[in-house]
C-alpha cells in the first residue's frame, strides 16, 4: 500500500512539473524529482532535504563530487552520477553558448567565465581563444590547479591557440573556496605569461578570476598596466 501511494506521489510530481515552468518550485522539490530517476521505489524527499542541508544549497549539491554525494544516507551511485552529469552538461552548454559572440567588454568576459565556473569545486585554468574581431572561437581547460612549470603552461596555450587559428587569448581561473581578489602571485604570473606569450605571437588580453563573491577582470583592475600587447 505504501509503495502504491508513493508511486502516486511520483506521478503527481511529474505531472505538476510538466504543467509548470518550474519557477515556483522549491529547491528540494526539484532535487526530489530529479532523484526519482536514480533512486527507484524510495521516498526521495528526505534525501533531497539532507543533501541541501549537507551542502548548503542546490548549487552546493550540484557542485559536489559523486564521492561526496554518495556519503549522504540514501544516495545511490546512479543518483550521484545523474547529478554530476547535470553539472557537466551545464558546463558544455555554458561554453558553447558563447561561440561566435564578441568578447569586447570586461563585463561580457566576466559573465562568460562566471557561468563556466558556477558549479566548479576545484581550481581550473581555462583559456578562451578569440579571432581578430574578438569573437569567441573556443575555450579549453589548460590545467587543473595552478601549473608548476610556466613553460609547459605556455606551450599548452600556444598549441591550443594554433588549433583554433587564434592569436588572441583570455585566461581564466577560479578561486572555488574564496574571494576573487587577486593575489600578488596571480598578478605576477599574469604579467610573466603575457610576456612569454607575446614572444610566441599570442596576445593575452585579459585574465579573469571567478570567486565565490564575484568575477573580476585583471585588465580592468589595472594588472596589465605597462605591458605592451602584440
C-alpha positions as CSV (number, residue, x, y, z in Angstrom):
1,X,0.0,0.0,0.0
2,X,2.8,2.5,1.0
3,X,4.6,1.7,-2.3
4,X,1.4,2.3,-4.3
5,X,0.8,5.7,-2.5
6,X,4.4,6.7,-3.2
7,X,4.1,5.8,-6.8
8,X,1.0,8.0,-7.0
9,X,3.0,10.8,-5.4
10,X,5.7,10.5,-8.0
11,X,3.2,10.6,-10.8
12,X,1.6,13.7,-9.4
13,X,5.0,15.4,-9.1
14,X,5.9,14.6,-12.7
15,X,2.5,15.9,-13.9
16,X,2.9,19.1,-11.8
17,X,6.3,19.7,-13.3
18,X,5.1,19.1,-16.9
19,X,2.3,21.6,-16.3
20,X,4.6,24.4,-15.0
21,X,7.9,26.1,-15.8
22,X,9.4,25.0,-12.5
23,X,10.0,28.6,-11.3
24,X,7.6,28.2,-8.4
25,X,9.2,25.0,-7.2
26,X,11.4,24.9,-4.0
27,X,15.0,23.6,-4.5
28,X,14.3,20.5,-2.5
29,X,11.3,19.7,-4.7
30,X,13.3,19.9,-7.9
31,X,16.0,17.7,-6.4
32,X,13.4,15.2,-5.1
33,X,12.0,14.9,-8.7
34,X,15.5,14.5,-10.2
35,X,16.3,11.8,-7.7
36,X,13.4,9.7,-8.9
37,X,15.5,8.7,-11.9
38,X,18.4,7.5,-9.8
39,X,16.7,6.0,-6.8
40,X,13.6,3.8,-7.6
41,X,10.8,3.0,-5.2
42,X,12.0,5.2,-2.4
43,X,10.7,8.4,-1.0
44,X,13.4,10.9,-2.2
45,X,12.0,13.9,-0.3
46,X,14.1,13.3,2.9
47,X,17.2,12.6,0.8
48,X,16.7,15.9,-1.1
49,X,16.4,17.8,2.2
50,X,19.5,16.1,3.6
51,X,21.5,16.8,0.5
52,X,20.7,20.5,0.7
53,X,21.3,20.6,4.4
54,X,24.7,18.9,4.0
55,X,25.9,21.1,1.0
56,X,24.2,24.3,1.9
57,X,22.1,24.9,-1.2
58,X,21.0,23.3,-4.5
59,X,24.1,24.9,-6.1
60,X,26.2,23.2,-3.4
61,X,24.6,19.8,-4.2
62,X,25.3,20.2,-8.0
63,X,28.9,21.3,-7.2
64,X,29.6,18.3,-5.0
65,X,31.6,15.3,-6.4
66,X,30.0,11.9,-6.8
67,X,32.1,10.6,-3.9
68,X,30.8,13.4,-1.6
69,X,27.2,12.8,-2.7
70,X,27.4,9.1,-2.0
71,X,28.2,9.8,1.6
72,X,24.7,11.1,2.1
73,X,22.3,8.4,3.5
74,X,20.1,7.0,0.8
75,X,22.1,8.2,-2.1
76,X,22.9,5.6,-4.8
77,X,25.7,5.6,-7.4
78,X,23.2,6.2,-10.3
79,X,21.8,9.2,-8.5
80,X,25.3,10.7,-7.8
81,X,26.2,10.2,-11.5
82,X,23.0,11.8,-12.6
83,X,23.8,15.0,-10.6
84,X,27.4,15.0,-11.9
85,X,26.1,14.5,-15.4
86,X,23.8,17.5,-15.0
87,X,26.7,19.7,-13.9
88,X,28.8,18.5,-16.9
89,X,26.0,19.2,-19.4
90,X,25.6,22.7,-17.9
91,X,29.3,23.4,-18.4
92,X,29.2,22.3,-22.0
93,X,26.1,24.5,-22.6
94,X,27.8,27.5,-21.0
95,X,30.9,27.0,-23.1
96,X,29.1,26.6,-26.4
97,X,26.7,29.4,-25.8
98,X,29.4,32.0,-26.2
99,X,30.8,30.7,-29.5
100,X,30.8,33.4,-32.1
101,X,29.9,36.1,-29.5
102,X,32.1,39.2,-29.4
103,X,34.0,39.4,-26.1
104,X,34.6,43.1,-26.4
105,X,33.7,44.2,-22.8
106,X,35.0,43.3,-19.4
107,X,31.5,42.5,-18.2
108,X,30.9,40.2,-21.1
109,X,34.1,38.2,-20.5
110,X,33.3,38.0,-16.7
111,X,29.8,36.8,-17.4
112,X,31.0,34.1,-19.7
113,X,33.5,32.7,-17.3
114,X,31.3,33.1,-14.3
115,X,28.8,30.8,-16.0
116,X,31.5,28.3,-16.7
117,X,32.8,28.2,-13.1
118,X,29.3,28.3,-11.4
119,X,29.4,24.8,-10.2
120,X,33.2,24.2,-10.1
121,X,34.6,22.8,-6.9
122,X,38.2,22.5,-7.9
123,X,40.6,25.2,-9.2
124,X,40.8,25.0,-13.0
125,X,42.7,27.2,-15.5
126,X,40.9,27.8,-18.8
127,X,41.8,29.8,-21.9
128,X,39.3,31.4,-24.3
129,X,40.6,31.8,-27.9
130,X,39.3,34.8,-29.9
131,X,39.6,35.9,-33.5
132,X,40.9,39.3,-34.6
133,X,37.4,40.7,-34.1
134,X,37.3,39.4,-30.5
135,X,34.7,36.7,-31.4
136,X,35.0,33.5,-29.3
137,X,36.3,30.6,-31.3
138,X,36.5,28.1,-28.4
139,X,37.6,27.5,-24.8
140,X,39.8,24.9,-23.4
141,X,40.8,23.6,-19.9
142,X,44.5,24.2,-19.8
143,X,45.3,22.9,-16.3
144,X,43.8,21.7,-13.1
145,X,45.1,24.0,-10.4
146,X,48.0,26.3,-10.9
147,X,50.7,24.8,-13.1
148,X,54.1,24.5,-11.6
149,X,56.1,24.8,-14.9
150,X,55.3,28.1,-16.7
151,X,57.0,27.0,-20.0
152,X,54.8,23.9,-20.1
153,X,51.7,26.0,-19.4
154,X,52.7,28.4,-22.2
155,X,53.2,25.5,-24.6
156,X,49.7,24.2,-23.9
157,X,48.1,27.6,-24.6
158,X,50.2,28.0,-27.8
159,X,49.2,24.6,-29.1
160,X,45.5,25.2,-28.4
161,X,45.7,28.7,-29.9
162,X,47.2,27.2,-33.1
163,X,44.4,24.6,-33.3
164,X,41.8,27.3,-33.2
165,X,43.7,29.6,-35.5
166,X,43.8,32.3,-32.8
167,X,46.4,34.8,-31.6
168,X,44.2,36.4,-29.0
169,X,43.7,34.7,-25.7
170,X,41.8,35.4,-22.5
171,X,43.0,33.4,-19.5
172,X,40.8,32.5,-16.5
173,X,40.9,30.6,-13.3
174,X,38.7,30.3,-10.3
175,X,39.0,30.6,-6.5
176,X,36.4,28.0,-5.6
177,X,36.7,28.4,-1.9
178,X,37.2,32.1,-1.6
179,X,37.2,35.7,-2.9
180,X,38.1,36.6,-6.5
181,X,40.5,39.2,-5.0
182,X,43.8,38.6,-6.9
183,X,46.9,37.6,-5.0
184,X,50.3,39.0,-5.7
185,X,51.1,35.6,-7.3
186,X,48.1,36.0,-9.7
187,X,49.3,39.4,-10.8
188,X,53.0,38.4,-11.2
189,X,52.1,35.2,-13.1
190,X,49.8,37.1,-15.4
191,X,52.5,39.6,-16.3
192,X,55.0,36.9,-16.8
193,X,52.7,34.9,-19.0
194,X,51.8,38.0,-21.1
195,X,55.5,38.5,-21.9
196,X,56.1,34.8,-22.7
197,X,53.0,34.5,-24.9
198,X,53.9,37.8,-26.7
199,X,57.2,36.1,-27.7
200,X,55.1,33.3,-29.3
201,X,53.0,35.9,-31.2
202,X,50.0,35.5,-28.9
203,X,48.3,38.4,-27.2
204,X,47.0,37.7,-23.7
205,X,44.3,40.4,-23.5
206,X,42.9,39.6,-20.1
207,X,42.9,37.3,-17.1
208,X,39.6,36.6,-15.4
209,X,39.3,35.4,-11.8
210,X,36.0,33.8,-10.7
211,X,35.5,33.7,-6.9
212,X,32.6,32.8,-4.6
213,X,31.8,36.5,-4.3
214,X,32.3,37.9,-7.8
215,X,34.2,37.6,-11.0
216,X,36.8,40.2,-11.9
217,X,39.0,41.2,-14.9
218,X,42.6,41.8,-14.0
219,X,42.9,44.1,-17.0
220,X,40.1,46.2,-15.7
221,X,41.7,46.1,-12.3
222,X,44.9,47.6,-13.7
223,X,47.2,44.5,-13.6
224,X,48.2,44.9,-17.2
225,X,49.4,48.5,-16.9
226,X,52.8,49.0,-18.6
227,X,52.5,45.8,-20.7
228,X,52.5,46.0,-24.5
229,X,50.2,43.8,-26.5
230,X,51.5,42.4,-29.7
